[in-house]
Amino acid sequence: MNLNLTGHHLEITPPIREYVANKLQRISNHFDHVIDVNVIMTVEKLQQKVEANVHVRGKDIFCESTDADMYAAIDSLVDKLDRSIRKHKEKNLDHRHDSAPVKQPDAE
């Protein structure tokens, strides 16, 4: 999993980078096929905004979260990403199970 962190009007410190990396490990525990994660952190007046674009095989998943505290925004973002990743994984499993071959009656 490639992790890219970008800060707009914010310097990404090592503790923030480590916090985001630890939180995103939860996503890779649920779904192994995460290729890229791009996280953009923005500070606008009193609002801390975190956006993430997760590239998985076959789809890009985008989520964003806004809060007064950066760590709370990161927690909220990871919860949203977790739900989206699980939903994508369940859809893939459903498609795989729906395409089971249909048994044809024997022609005698």
N, C-alpha and C positions, 0 to 999 in steps of 0.2 A: 504494500500500500504506500503510494507516494503522497506525502502531506505537504501542501504549499500554504503557508500563512502569509497574509498581506495585511498591512495596517494603513488605514487612511486617517491622517491626523492622530496617529497613535504609534508609539514605538513598541514593537513586540519584544518583551523581555523574556529571558529564559524561563522564569516561573510560569508565565502565561503560555509559552510554547509547550512546556512540559504538561501543564494542566489540560490543554487541548488534546495533546497526544494521548494522555492517559484516558480521557473521556472517550476518544474515538476508538480506543481498543475494544470498547463494548460493541461497536458496530461490526468490527471484524470478527468478533466471537460469534455473532449471529449469522453472518454471511461472508463466506471466504473469498468471493469473487469481486471484492472492491479493488478497483484499479488505481484511481486517483481521488484525492480529496483536496479541493481548493476552498480555503477559508479566508474570508475577507472581514476584518474587524474595522468598524468605523465609529468615530466619536463625533456626534452632532449635538452641540450645546450640552444638555444634560442627559441625552439619550445615548446609550451604548448599543450599537447594532452589530450583529454577527450574522453573516451569510455563509452558507456552505453549498458547494456543488459537488456531489459525489458521482463519480463515473463508475458504473458497474457494467458488467457485460450485458449489452442490449439496451441500456437505458441510462439517462442522466437524471439524478434526483436533486432537486433544489429545495432548500429550506432556509428560512431566515427567522431571527428572533431579536426583539428589542426589549431592553430593560434599563433601569437606572444603574445597575451594577454589572460590570463586564462578566464576572464569574457566574452570576445568575443567568445572564443572557446565554452564556456558553452551555450551562446546564439545560436550559429550555431548548436550545438548538439541538443538543444531542438527543433529548427525548423525542423531538419531532423527527429527527433523522432515523432514530431507532424504529419508530412506528412505520415510517415510510419504507425502510429497508425490509422489515418483516412483512409488510403488505406486498411488496414486490416479490419477495421470496415465495410467499404463499401462492401468489398468482402463477409463478413459474411452475411450482409443484402441481397445481391444479391443471395447468395446460398439459403437463407431461402425463398425468394420470388419465385425463379425458381422451387422449389419443390412443388408447389401448385398442389393439386389433379386434374387430368384430368376428365372432366365430360363425362360419357359414355352415348351414346344414349339409350333410353328405348327399350328393346327387347319386342315386342308385339306379 
